[in-house]
Amino acid sequence: MRIMNTIQQLYKIRFLIIFSTFFITGCESWTDIDTDPDNITAGPAITEDIMLIGIEAEWVETANEKFETWYGYPTWLSWFAIEGSNAIVNVDPGFGNEVWNSYSYSLKHAVELHDFAEQNGNTYYQGIAGVIAAHHWFYIADVYDQAPLEQAMTGLENQQPELATQEELYAHANALLDEAINLFKNTDGGELLPGQDDYMLNGDIDRWVRFAYSLKARQAMRRIYAPGVDQDAQISAILSYLEKGMTSNEDNVMWRHLEDLANANPLYNYMTRAYSGGRGLTPGNFLIDMMNAYEDPRRPIMFTNAEADPNGYMGHFAGAAVQAGNRPSHYRFGYLSMSYPDHIMLYSESKFLEAEAYAFRNEWELAEIAMKEGNRADMEYMEVPQEQIISYNAQPSLDMPTNLEDAQQLIIQQKYLSNIFRTGETYFDYVRTGYPEFDFEYMIQNTNASTTFARRFPYPLNEIERNPNVSAVGQPDWFNKGTTWDNKN
């Protein structure tokens, strides 16, 4: 990627943001620090382009940290199966704290950039920051249900912020997206325009518009079973958003890691310490079984062959010991490489959302076309040969069922196979729909939950102790009680 060398070296370093306020008024250089309180000098201007890349780095880190490898979700999703050691699938009151902590870091900084850009009239930066902030607000709403709004980012001014409902959090996030879309379409951007400092989309405002609409569709589908939602109206809204949303893999929103930064990509780091004797991360048995059943052409790109089946692929029962001569497949280092991106949203997801929307309308042919376009998009992203994509989509097992439940199951299964080590959507889809139908006893040794995994995040203990508004809600039974939209059955 074309980007300043200094920024390459400062990848995901938070001090770029944390100290930005200090440098706005605090010093003229690293050595000239004000010591006379009666003679404060103005420091070099911190502008939106300096802030943006650090905010984007924090954004992708927060969005993907729970879905990297080690802390439960990838094991529950069968993306990863630890060899010869107890699988880490526990959830305790510290689980997910990094999402809550975004009130003090990534979300707070996105809101600061939004307000700073609005003050300066740099409306494209305001819109980009608004989209990033909206993504954070949706994430908070989806895992906590009730949580503070902007009161939580005022520091010592309000240490016991009130809680908003999930619906209120969604409304706030959607308002930010609507504002951003309006700014992108109806302004000239101001004096300062994003470019290479926008590491995600390189300052392409049309792509930001399409991402904003696809994000609205994702979150609207999330609430399809929420109490009081008119499903017909909701599906109409989803399809209208998707008409204006992402149109190709060129619109994929992701952070591309650099090959010369060996420690930048967490997944690659896990590949080198995966309890597999240096062979890399091990896929779970449920995942490989499904891919084998569909004869998925992505397998040779993603995985090595199994020792017991030199021409085939075998997953692993998470936590079980591996016997020499019967080793399972492993992710290829050339696939989960140092440059493997952190993903926020891919075009393929838009097509699967479209497929599910058509299934809700009983439009089976359109649902099948959209689902297979989602398969094609992901396979083209992975450079699967065209003849293999055509053959995959032509198999009878991908004919669309003509009832909603079976159609939804098939669509979510295909979406699952297109989302391995991509985003958290597989988790949210499972909580929302019940699909894929994971068999946790088959997948994980000594699992502490054989029928489901955590359906929401626990509140941090210090919030329970310090904020009576949180303690009044209480600590949820996170394995059984989900958020408001977790309401299918």
TORLOMAR-476707 format. One record per residue (C-alpha): z, x, y negated; residue in three letters. Coordinates in Angstrom, 3 decimals, always signed. Example, Ala and Ser with C-alpha at 12.3 -4.5 7.8 and 13.67 -1.06 7.14 Angstrom:
// residues 2
{r {+7.800,+12.300,+4.500},'ALA'}
{r {+7.140,+13.670,+1.060},'SER'}
***
This chain:
// residues 489
{r {+0.000,+0.000,+0.000},'MET'}
{r {-0.708,+1.099,-3.545},'ARG'}
{r {+2.682,+1.350,-5.165},'ILE'}
{r {+4.605,+3.864,-7.224},'MET'}
{r {+5.988,+6.756,-5.181},'ASN'}
{r {+9.366,+6.369,-6.806},'THR'}
{r {+9.539,+2.761,-5.642},'ILE'}
{r {+8.581,+3.820,-2.116},'GLN'}
{r {+11.589,+6.125,-2.091},'GLN'}
{r {+13.870,+3.441,-3.532},'LEU'}
{r {+12.961,+0.852,-0.905},'TYR'}
{r {+15.642,-1.812,-0.594},'LYS'}
{r {+18.083,+0.125,-2.794},'ILE'}
{r {+20.141,-2.423,-4.643},'ARG'}
{r {+21.228,-0.247,-7.520},'PHE'}
{r {+17.857,-0.836,-9.190},'LEU'}
{r {+18.995,-4.403,-9.809},'ILE'}
{r {+22.757,-4.019,-9.973},'ILE'}
{r {+22.595,-1.439,-12.740},'PHE'}
{r {+19.740,-3.029,-14.658},'SER'}
{r {+22.086,-4.886,-17.012},'THR'}
{r {+23.930,-1.643,-17.754},'PHE'}
{r {+20.755,+0.168,-18.712},'PHE'}
{r {+19.553,-2.601,-21.018},'ILE'}
{r {+22.240,-1.671,-23.570},'THR'}
{r {+24.167,+1.203,-22.104},'GLY'}
{r {+22.290,+4.493,-22.400},'CYS'}
{r {+19.091,+6.144,-23.529},'GLU'}
{r {+18.813,+8.484,-20.550},'SER'}
{r {+20.688,+9.582,-17.477},'TRP'}
{r {+22.570,+12.115,-19.592},'THR'}
{r {+22.954,+10.380,-22.965},'ASP'}
{r {+25.776,+7.916,-22.322},'ILE'}
{r {+27.443,+6.098,-25.213},'ASP'}
{r {+31.024,+7.142,-25.835},'THR'}
{r {+31.521,+5.765,-29.352},'ASP'}
{r {+32.162,+1.988,-29.213},'PRO'}
{r {+31.304,+1.732,-32.931},'ASP'}
{r {+27.891,+3.332,-32.458},'ASN'}
{r {+26.181,+1.735,-29.458},'ILE'}
{r {+22.556,+2.747,-28.992},'THR'}
{r {+19.859,+0.647,-27.394},'ALA'}
{r {+18.711,+1.893,-24.023},'GLY'}
{r {+15.240,+1.782,-22.520},'PRO'}
{r {+14.045,-1.749,-21.915},'ALA'}
{r {+14.396,-3.137,-18.430},'ILE'}
{r {+11.346,-5.318,-18.061},'THR'}
{r {+10.375,-7.938,-15.486},'GLU'}
{r {+8.028,-5.587,-13.645},'ASP'}
{r {+10.889,-3.162,-13.016},'ILE'}
{r {+13.135,-5.919,-11.718},'MET'}
{r {+10.649,-7.753,-9.490},'LEU'}
{r {+10.129,-5.293,-6.666},'ILE'}
{r {+13.850,-4.780,-6.134},'GLY'}
{r {+14.380,-8.549,-6.075},'ILE'}
{r {+11.594,-8.959,-3.518},'GLU'}
{r {+13.170,-6.257,-1.354},'ALA'}
{r {+16.522,-8.039,-1.415},'GLU'}
{r {+14.786,-11.343,-0.709},'TRP'}
{r {+13.117,-10.253,+2.520},'VAL'}
{r {+16.273,-8.503,+3.663},'GLU'}
{r {+18.365,-11.649,+3.234},'THR'}
{r {+15.691,-13.863,+4.785},'ALA'}
{r {+15.327,-11.792,+7.938},'ASN'}
{r {+18.641,-10.084,+8.643},'GLU'}
{r {+19.855,-12.696,+11.150},'LYS'}
{r {+16.564,-12.538,+13.041},'PHE'}
{r {+16.079,-8.805,+13.501},'GLU'}
{r {+17.518,-8.105,+16.949},'THR'}
{r {+21.114,-7.425,+17.506},'TRP'}
{r {+23.327,-10.267,+16.414},'TYR'}
{r {+22.647,-13.270,+18.585},'GLY'}
{r {+19.639,-15.185,+17.347},'TYR'}
{r {+16.888,-13.004,+18.864},'PRO'}
{r {+18.750,-13.126,+22.191},'THR'}
{r {+19.115,-16.917,+22.019},'TRP'}
{r {+15.421,-17.165,+21.144},'LEU'}
{r {+14.499,-14.825,+24.052},'SER'}
{r {+12.717,-12.434,+21.702},'TRP'}
{r {+15.128,-9.728,+22.858},'PHE'}
{r {+17.149,-9.215,+26.026},'ALA'}
{r {+19.642,-6.368,+26.023},'ILE'}
{r {+19.671,-4.311,+29.219},'GLU'}
{r {+22.864,-3.484,+31.127},'GLY'}
{r {+25.293,-4.559,+28.428},'SER'}
{r {+26.788,-7.869,+27.394},'ASN'}
{r {+24.396,-9.707,+25.139},'ALA'}
{r {+25.806,-10.225,+21.649},'ILE'}
{r {+25.584,-13.973,+21.119},'VAL'}
{r {+28.944,-14.761,+19.573},'ASN'}
{r {+29.341,-16.642,+16.318},'VAL'}
{r {+32.542,-16.203,+14.341},'ASP'}
{r {+33.560,-16.934,+10.740},'PRO'}
{r {+31.890,-13.707,+9.599},'GLY'}
{r {+28.504,-14.712,+11.001},'PHE'}
{r {+25.918,-15.301,+8.294},'GLY'}
{r {+28.018,-13.994,+5.424},'ASN'}
{r {+25.008,-12.131,+4.042},'GLU'}
{r {+23.379,-15.478,+3.266},'VAL'}
{r {+26.463,-16.657,+1.379},'TRP'}
{r {+26.645,-13.268,-0.336},'ASN'}
{r {+23.208,-13.893,-1.840},'SER'}
{r {+25.120,-15.783,-4.556},'TYR'}
{r {+26.184,-12.332,-5.739},'SER'}
{r {+23.047,-10.367,-4.858},'TYR'}
{r {+19.546,-11.525,-4.019},'SER'}
{r {+19.748,-15.138,-5.227},'LEU'}
{r {+21.706,-14.165,-8.333},'LYS'}
{r {+19.133,-11.514,-9.218},'HIS'}
{r {+16.223,-13.908,-8.686},'ALA'}
{r {+17.862,-16.399,-11.045},'VAL'}
{r {+18.497,-13.622,-13.572},'GLU'}
{r {+14.821,-12.615,-13.462},'LEU'}
{r {+13.775,-16.255,-13.848},'HIS'}
{r {+15.963,-16.683,-16.952},'ASP'}
{r {+15.025,-13.283,-18.383},'PHE'}
{r {+11.302,-13.980,-17.983},'ALA'}
{r {+11.691,-17.457,-19.483},'GLU'}
{r {+13.436,-15.941,-22.514},'GLN'}
{r {+10.612,-13.418,-22.939},'ASN'}
{r {+7.821,-15.932,-22.365},'GLY'}
{r {+6.509,-14.062,-19.312},'ASN'}
{r {+5.880,-17.211,-17.357},'THR'}
{r {+4.248,-15.763,-14.232},'TYR'}
{r {+7.363,-13.702,-13.588},'TYR'}
{r {+9.448,-16.787,-14.279},'GLN'}
{r {+7.448,-18.699,-11.681},'GLY'}
{r {+7.607,-15.973,-9.040},'ILE'}
{r {+11.358,-15.654,-9.515},'ALA'}
{r {+11.658,-19.426,-9.265},'GLY'}
{r {+9.828,-19.482,-5.932},'VAL'}
{r {+12.068,-16.717,-4.584},'ILE'}
{r {+15.194,-18.514,-5.808},'ALA'}
{r {+13.974,-21.781,-4.254},'ALA'}
{r {+13.580,-20.051,-0.888},'HIS'}
{r {+17.173,-18.869,-1.152},'HIS'}
{r {+18.472,-22.323,-2.081},'TRP'}
{r {+16.662,-23.880,+0.877},'PHE'}
{r {+18.143,-21.259,+3.207},'TYR'}
{r {+21.659,-21.913,+1.925},'ILE'}
{r {+21.190,-25.671,+2.313},'ALA'}
{r {+19.738,-25.324,+5.816},'ASP'}
{r {+22.593,-23.250,+7.213},'VAL'}
{r {+25.627,-24.491,+5.253},'TYR'}
{r {+24.728,-28.120,+4.425},'ASP'}
{r {+27.117,-28.343,+1.467},'GLN'}
{r {+27.319,-25.339,-0.836},'ALA'}
{r {+27.716,-24.534,-4.527},'PRO'}
{r {+24.832,-24.551,-6.947},'LEU'}
{r {+24.660,-22.205,-9.921},'GLU'}
{r {+28.408,-22.443,-10.629},'GLN'}
{r {+28.804,-19.906,-7.826},'ALA'}
{r {+26.940,-17.248,-9.821},'MET'}
{r {+29.107,-17.291,-12.923},'THR'}
{r {+31.602,-14.751,-11.610},'GLY'}
{r {+35.117,-14.956,-12.972},'LEU'}
{r {+34.204,-17.954,-15.123},'GLU'}
{r {+34.354,-20.218,-12.091},'ASN'}
{r {+35.965,-18.879,-8.932},'GLN'}
{r {+36.202,-22.293,-7.284},'GLN'}
{r {+32.754,-23.838,-7.671},'PRO'}
{r {+32.115,-27.394,-6.588},'GLU'}
{r {+29.900,-28.087,-3.584},'LEU'}
{r {+26.533,-29.802,-3.823},'ALA'}
{r {+25.145,-31.884,-0.991},'THR'}
{r {+22.226,-30.647,+1.057},'GLN'}
{r {+20.032,-33.230,-0.678},'GLU'}
{r {+21.100,-31.913,-4.095},'GLU'}
{r {+20.399,-28.316,-3.048},'LEU'}
{r {+16.951,-29.363,-1.851},'TYR'}
{r {+16.267,-31.209,-5.093},'ALA'}
{r {+17.210,-28.116,-7.094},'HIS'}
{r {+14.944,-25.880,-4.987},'ALA'}
{r {+12.025,-28.307,-5.138},'ASN'}
{r {+12.395,-28.553,-8.910},'ALA'}
{r {+12.076,-24.768,-9.119},'LEU'}
{r {+8.914,-24.899,-7.011},'LEU'}
{r {+7.436,-27.664,-9.155},'ASP'}
{r {+8.263,-25.691,-12.293},'GLU'}
{r {+6.682,-22.563,-10.812},'ALA'}
{r {+3.484,-24.372,-9.819},'ILE'}
{r {+3.209,-25.804,-13.332},'ASN'}
{r {+3.740,-22.396,-14.910},'LEU'}
{r {+1.197,-20.760,-12.618},'PHE'}
{r {-1.449,-23.389,-13.346},'LYS'}
{r {-0.892,-24.142,-17.003},'ASN'}
{r {+0.073,-20.889,-18.701},'THR'}
{r {-1.570,-17.530,-19.295},'ASP'}
{r {+1.433,-15.630,-17.971},'GLY'}
{r {+2.648,-14.155,-21.229},'GLY'}
{r {+2.378,-10.579,-22.492},'GLU'}
{r {+3.505,-9.007,-19.205},'LEU'}
{r {+1.599,-9.837,-16.025},'LEU'}
{r {+2.574,-8.985,-12.425},'PRO'}
{r {+0.454,-6.531,-10.485},'GLY'}
{r {+1.401,-3.776,-8.090},'GLN'}
{r {+5.056,-4.374,-8.915},'ASP'}
{r {+4.639,-7.619,-6.952},'ASP'}
{r {+4.781,-5.948,-3.555},'TYR'}
{r {+4.450,-9.234,-1.667},'MET'}
{r {+1.259,-10.727,-3.166},'LEU'}
{r {+0.087,-8.041,-5.602},'ASN'}
{r {+0.237,-10.332,-8.611},'GLY'}
{r {-2.230,-12.851,-7.158},'ASP'}
{r {-1.019,-16.044,-8.840},'ILE'}
{r {-3.318,-18.319,-6.829},'ASP'}
{r {-1.647,-17.063,-3.658},'ARG'}
{r {+1.765,-17.741,-5.164},'TRP'}
{r {+0.650,-21.329,-5.865},'VAL'}
{r {-0.514,-21.789,-2.267},'ARG'}
{r {+2.700,-20.293,-0.909},'PHE'}
{r {+4.781,-22.616,-3.096},'ALA'}
{r {+2.976,-25.658,-1.689},'TYR'}
{r {+3.293,-24.466,+1.916},'SER'}
{r {+6.986,-23.797,+1.346},'LEU'}
{r {+7.372,-27.366,+0.065},'LYS'}
{r {+5.697,-28.580,+3.261},'ALA'}
{r {+7.984,-26.464,+5.471},'ARG'}
{r {+11.093,-27.825,+3.832},'GLN'}
{r {+9.832,-31.405,+3.768},'ALA'}
{r {+9.297,-31.213,+7.530},'MET'}
{r {+12.809,-29.843,+7.880},'ARG'}
{r {+14.159,-33.169,+6.563},'ARG'}
{r {+11.929,-35.422,+8.675},'ILE'}
{r {+14.943,-36.757,+10.629},'TYR'}
{r {+17.412,-36.715,+7.727},'ALA'}
{r {+19.240,-40.002,+7.066},'PRO'}
{r {+17.415,-42.303,+4.694},'GLY'}
{r {+14.108,-40.440,+4.843},'VAL'}
{r {+10.982,-42.613,+5.028},'ASP'}
{r {+9.063,-40.696,+7.683},'GLN'}
{r {+5.662,-42.130,+6.760},'ASP'}
{r {+6.106,-41.140,+3.122},'ALA'}
{r {+7.470,-37.763,+4.149},'GLN'}
{r {+4.460,-37.054,+6.377},'ILE'}
{r {+2.090,-38.077,+3.574},'SER'}
{r {+3.863,-35.644,+1.252},'ALA'}
{r {+3.698,-32.834,+3.817},'ILE'}
{r {-0.041,-33.278,+4.340},'LEU'}
{r {-0.653,-33.426,+0.575},'SER'}
{r {+1.261,-30.160,+0.096},'TYR'}
{r {-0.657,-28.490,+2.915},'LEU'}
{r {-3.986,-29.469,+1.346},'GLU'}
{r {-2.991,-27.213,-1.572},'LYS'}
{r {-1.212,-24.621,+0.570},'GLY'}
{r {-2.113,-21.423,+2.379},'MET'}
{r {-5.746,-21.178,+3.496},'THR'}
{r {-6.034,-17.967,+5.558},'SER'}
{r {-4.146,-14.923,+6.795},'ASN'}
{r {-4.879,-13.374,+3.410},'GLU'}
{r {-2.141,-15.668,+2.114},'ASP'}
{r {+0.553,-14.330,+4.482},'ASN'}
{r {+3.727,-13.554,+2.532},'VAL'}
{r {+5.342,-10.405,+3.865},'MET'}
{r {+6.790,-7.015,+3.024},'TRP'}
{r {+4.629,-4.270,+4.516},'ARG'}
{r {+6.674,-1.277,+5.581},'HIS'}
{r {+5.328,+2.218,+5.062},'LEU'}
{r {+4.716,+4.611,+7.940},'GLU'}
{r {+6.239,+7.560,+6.067},'ASP'}
{r {+9.611,+5.802,+5.625},'LEU'}
{r {+11.058,+6.179,+9.098},'ALA'}
{r {+14.294,+4.303,+8.424},'ASN'}
{r {+12.827,+1.444,+6.390},'ALA'}
{r {+11.991,-0.929,+9.220},'ASN'}
{r {+15.068,-2.243,+11.049},'PRO'}
{r {+13.049,-3.439,+14.046},'LEU'}
{r {+11.617,+0.005,+14.606},'TYR'}
{r {+15.107,+1.481,+14.404},'ASN'}
{r {+16.246,-0.967,+17.083},'TYR'}
{r {+13.255,+0.018,+19.223},'MET'}
{r {+14.653,+3.539,+19.399},'THR'}
{r {+18.188,+2.473,+20.411},'ARG'}
{r {+17.622,-0.587,+22.574},'ALA'}
{r {+19.689,+0.381,+25.670},'TYR'}
{r {+16.430,+0.757,+27.563},'SER'}
{r {+16.258,+4.503,+28.024},'GLY'}
{r {+13.961,+5.004,+25.046},'GLY'}
{r {+11.436,+2.420,+26.234},'ARG'}
{r {+11.916,+0.091,+23.263},'GLY'}
{r {+13.145,-3.465,+22.897},'LEU'}
{r {+13.004,-5.708,+25.959},'THR'}
{r {+11.621,-9.261,+25.780},'PRO'}
{r {+13.573,-12.121,+27.357},'GLY'}
{r {+12.568,-13.842,+30.568},'ASN'}
{r {+12.066,-17.267,+28.955},'PHE'}
{r {+9.585,-15.852,+26.446},'LEU'}
{r {+7.553,-13.908,+28.998},'ILE'}
{r {+7.564,-16.804,+31.463},'ASP'}
{r {+6.012,-19.064,+28.825},'MET'}
{r {+3.443,-16.486,+27.786},'MET'}
{r {+2.547,-15.876,+31.433},'ASN'}
{r {+2.146,-19.606,+32.031},'ALA'}
{r {-0.429,-19.764,+29.248},'TYR'}
{r {-1.970,-16.381,+30.167},'GLU'}
{r {-1.398,-15.428,+26.560},'ASP'}
{r {-3.824,-12.711,+25.368},'PRO'}
{r {-1.231,-11.364,+22.921},'ARG'}
{r {+0.768,-9.886,+25.818},'ARG'}
{r {-1.126,-6.571,+26.193},'PRO'}
{r {-0.905,-6.027,+22.433},'ILE'}
{r {+2.840,-6.688,+22.343},'MET'}
{r {+4.213,-5.503,+25.698},'PHE'}
{r {+3.974,-2.838,+28.348},'THR'}
{r {+3.323,-3.820,+31.936},'ASN'}
{r {+6.311,-4.310,+34.236},'ALA'}
{r {+7.102,-1.655,+36.846},'GLU'}
{r {+7.240,-4.249,+39.612},'ALA'}
{r {+3.917,-5.713,+38.498},'ASP'}
{r {+1.709,-2.957,+37.035},'PRO'}
{r {-0.919,-5.511,+36.010},'ASN'}
{r {+1.512,-8.124,+34.736},'GLY'}
{r {+4.428,-8.775,+32.433},'TYR'}
{r {+8.075,-9.478,+33.183},'MET'}
{r {+10.952,-10.426,+30.905},'GLY'}
{r {+14.639,-9.692,+31.388},'HIS'}
{r {+17.834,-11.683,+31.967},'PHE'}
{r {+19.798,-10.623,+28.887},'ALA'}
{r {+22.803,-8.455,+29.713},'GLY'}
{r {+21.897,-7.745,+33.328},'ALA'}
{r {+21.510,-4.217,+34.659},'ALA'}
{r {+17.994,-2.917,+35.305},'VAL'}
{r {+17.080,-1.248,+38.575},'GLN'}
{r {+14.729,+1.749,+38.642},'ALA'}
{r {+11.360,+0.689,+39.975},'GLY'}
{r {+11.902,-2.880,+38.808},'ASN'}
{r {+11.982,-2.393,+35.073},'ARG'}
{r {+10.739,-5.252,+32.903},'PRO'}
{r {+8.143,-5.088,+30.161},'SER'}
{r {+9.041,-3.649,+26.770},'HIS'}
{r {+7.670,-4.132,+23.307},'TYR'}
{r {+5.089,-1.486,+22.535},'ARG'}
{r {+6.004,+1.057,+19.876},'PHE'}
{r {+2.511,+0.596,+18.502},'GLY'}
{r {+3.287,-3.086,+17.923},'TYR'}
{r {+6.866,-3.023,+16.620},'LEU'}
{r {+5.998,+0.108,+14.701},'SER'}
{r {+7.430,+1.605,+11.527},'MET'}
{r {+4.941,-0.496,+9.557},'SER'}
{r {+5.739,-3.847,+11.207},'TYR'}
{r {+6.276,-6.222,+8.255},'PRO'}
{r {+9.174,-8.389,+7.233},'ASP'}
{r {+7.642,-11.864,+7.108},'HIS'}
{r {+8.527,-14.778,+4.833},'ILE'}
{r {+5.739,-17.204,+5.780},'MET'}
{r {+2.404,-16.954,+7.576},'LEU'}
{r {-0.705,-19.096,+7.320},'TYR'}
{r {-0.407,-19.989,+11.016},'SER'}
{r {+2.843,-21.839,+10.265},'GLU'}
{r {+1.012,-24.110,+7.828},'SER'}
{r {-1.374,-25.141,+10.606},'LYS'}
{r {+1.463,-25.903,+13.022},'PHE'}
{r {+3.155,-27.992,+10.321},'LEU'}
{r {-0.124,-29.840,+9.878},'GLU'}
{r {-0.384,-30.396,+13.626},'ALA'}
{r {+3.111,-31.846,+13.813},'GLU'}
{r {+2.443,-34.073,+10.809},'ALA'}
{r {-0.659,-35.513,+12.477},'TYR'}
{r {+1.334,-36.058,+15.670},'ALA'}
{r {+3.800,-38.185,+13.707},'PHE'}
{r {+0.796,-40.264,+12.659},'ARG'}
{r {-0.476,-40.533,+16.263},'ASN'}
{r {-3.652,-38.739,+15.207},'GLU'}
{r {-3.847,-36.705,+18.392},'TRP'}
{r {-7.283,-35.152,+17.912},'GLU'}
{r {-6.428,-33.848,+14.448},'LEU'}
{r {-3.066,-32.605,+15.756},'ALA'}
{r {-4.808,-30.633,+18.507},'GLU'}
{r {-7.347,-29.136,+16.106},'ILE'}
{r {-4.621,-28.013,+13.689},'ALA'}
{r {-2.438,-26.587,+16.495},'MET'}
{r {-5.338,-24.559,+17.860},'LYS'}
{r {-6.159,-23.335,+14.363},'GLU'}
{r {-2.559,-22.129,+14.195},'GLY'}
{r {-3.035,-20.278,+17.483},'ASN'}
{r {-6.275,-18.779,+16.202},'ARG'}
{r {-4.712,-17.688,+12.912},'ALA'}
{r {-1.891,-15.825,+14.620},'ASP'}
{r {-4.163,-14.221,+17.193},'MET'}
{r {-6.611,-13.105,+14.521},'GLU'}
{r {-3.678,-11.675,+12.577},'TYR'}
{r {-2.861,-9.673,+15.713},'MET'}
{r {-6.546,-8.738,+16.265},'GLU'}
{r {-6.954,-10.511,+19.581},'VAL'}
{r {-10.672,-10.470,+20.573},'PRO'}
{r {-12.520,-13.665,+19.661},'GLN'}
{r {-13.592,-14.483,+23.206},'GLU'}
{r {-9.956,-14.365,+24.343},'GLN'}
{r {-8.903,-16.695,+21.514},'ILE'}
{r {-11.606,-19.175,+22.471},'ILE'}
{r {-10.624,-19.025,+26.135},'SER'}
{r {-6.951,-19.491,+25.334},'TYR'}
{r {-7.513,-22.560,+23.182},'ASN'}
{r {-9.882,-24.093,+25.758},'ALA'}
{r {-7.321,-24.308,+28.562},'GLN'}
{r {-6.404,-27.857,+29.658},'PRO'}
{r {-2.688,-27.179,+29.199},'SER'}
{r {-3.325,-27.229,+25.434},'LEU'}
{r {-4.852,-30.700,+25.417},'ASP'}
{r {-2.749,-32.760,+23.022},'MET'}
{r {-0.515,-35.380,+24.686},'PRO'}
{r {-0.814,-38.888,+23.294},'THR'}
{r {+2.861,-39.555,+22.653},'ASN'}
{r {+4.943,-38.030,+19.883},'LEU'}
{r {+7.662,-36.379,+21.951},'GLU'}
{r {+5.325,-34.493,+24.299},'ASP'}
{r {+2.976,-33.634,+21.444},'ALA'}
{r {+5.842,-32.269,+19.365},'GLN'}
{r {+7.057,-30.203,+22.301},'GLN'}
{r {+3.619,-28.634,+22.844},'LEU'}
{r {+3.133,-27.892,+19.148},'ILE'}
{r {+6.571,-26.312,+18.772},'ILE'}
{r {+6.001,-24.230,+21.932},'GLN'}
{r {+2.787,-22.833,+20.477},'GLN'}
{r {+4.491,-22.264,+17.143},'LYS'}
{r {+7.255,-20.394,+18.992},'TYR'}
{r {+4.731,-18.059,+20.600},'LEU'}
{r {+3.233,-17.357,+17.175},'SER'}
{r {+6.578,-16.547,+15.553},'ASN'}
{r {+8.094,-13.793,+17.684},'ILE'}
{r {+9.991,-11.417,+15.371},'PHE'}
{r {+8.399,-13.145,+12.394},'ARG'}
{r {+10.667,-15.655,+10.601},'THR'}
{r {+13.656,-17.891,+11.265},'GLY'}
{r {+11.478,-20.946,+11.828},'GLU'}
{r {+11.950,-20.919,+15.620},'THR'}
{r {+15.690,-21.320,+15.113},'TYR'}
{r {+15.280,-24.148,+12.610},'PHE'}
{r {+12.639,-25.857,+14.760},'ASP'}
{r {+14.960,-25.772,+17.768},'TYR'}
{r {+17.833,-27.279,+15.812},'VAL'}
{r {+15.556,-29.881,+14.230},'ARG'}
{r {+13.515,-30.925,+17.293},'THR'}
{r {+15.228,-29.603,+20.438},'GLY'}
{r {+12.142,-27.514,+21.253},'TYR'}
{r {+11.490,-25.157,+22.867},'PRO'}
{r {+13.876,-26.312,+25.596},'GLU'}
{r {+15.721,-23.046,+26.108},'PHE'}
{r {+17.601,-22.532,+29.382},'ASP'}
{r {+20.477,-20.382,+28.187},'PHE'}
{r {+22.077,-19.894,+31.591},'GLU'}
{r {+18.761,-18.593,+32.901},'TYR'}
{r {+18.220,-16.432,+29.828},'MET'}
{r {+21.589,-14.864,+29.003},'ILE'}
{r {+24.343,-13.376,+31.154},'GLN'}
{r {+27.869,-14.549,+30.230},'ASN'}
{r {+26.660,-16.726,+27.394},'THR'}
{r {+29.423,-18.534,+25.537},'ASN'}
{r {+27.279,-21.646,+25.086},'ALA'}
{r {+25.054,-22.858,+27.903},'SER'}
{r {+23.542,-25.924,+26.224},'THR'}
{r {+22.791,-24.866,+22.644},'THR'}
{r {+23.415,-22.142,+20.115},'PHE'}
{r {+24.959,-22.346,+16.675},'ALA'}
{r {+23.457,-25.239,+14.759},'ARG'}
{r {+24.770,-24.092,+11.393},'ARG'}
{r {+26.659,-21.183,+9.832},'PHE'}
{r {+30.434,-21.130,+9.362},'PRO'}
{r {+31.808,-20.782,+5.865},'TYR'}
{r {+33.201,-17.315,+5.101},'PRO'}
{r {+36.954,-17.227,+5.646},'LEU'}
{r {+37.676,-16.073,+2.105},'ASN'}
{r {+35.907,-19.182,+0.793},'GLU'}
{r {+38.017,-21.405,+3.041},'ILE'}
{r {+41.143,-19.665,+1.756},'GLU'}
{r {+40.300,-19.450,-1.943},'ARG'}
{r {+38.166,-22.455,-2.794},'ASN'}
{r {+39.768,-25.855,-2.251},'PRO'}
{r {+36.328,-27.464,-2.505},'ASN'}
{r {+35.273,-25.580,+0.625},'VAL'}
{r {+38.569,-26.060,+2.466},'SER'}
{r {+38.334,-29.803,+1.804},'ALA'}
{r {+35.082,-29.850,+3.789},'VAL'}
{r {+36.658,-27.749,+6.520},'GLY'}
{r {+35.192,-25.328,+8.984},'GLN'}
{r {+32.435,-26.972,+11.045},'PRO'}
{r {+32.110,-27.003,+14.807},'ASP'}
{r {+28.994,-24.913,+14.456},'TRP'}
{r {+27.887,-25.209,+18.086},'PHE'}
{r {+27.866,-28.996,+17.962},'ASN'}
{r {+27.740,-30.154,+14.354},'LYS'}
{r {+24.636,-29.268,+12.418},'GLY'}
{r {+23.644,-29.912,+8.843},'THR'}
{r {+22.525,-33.266,+7.465},'THR'}
{r {+18.915,-32.947,+8.606},'TRP'}
{r {+20.028,-32.074,+12.179},'ASP'}
{r {+19.800,-35.768,+13.020},'ASN'}
{r {+17.053,-36.307,+15.591},'LYS'}
{r {+19.218,-37.880,+18.274},'ASN'}
***
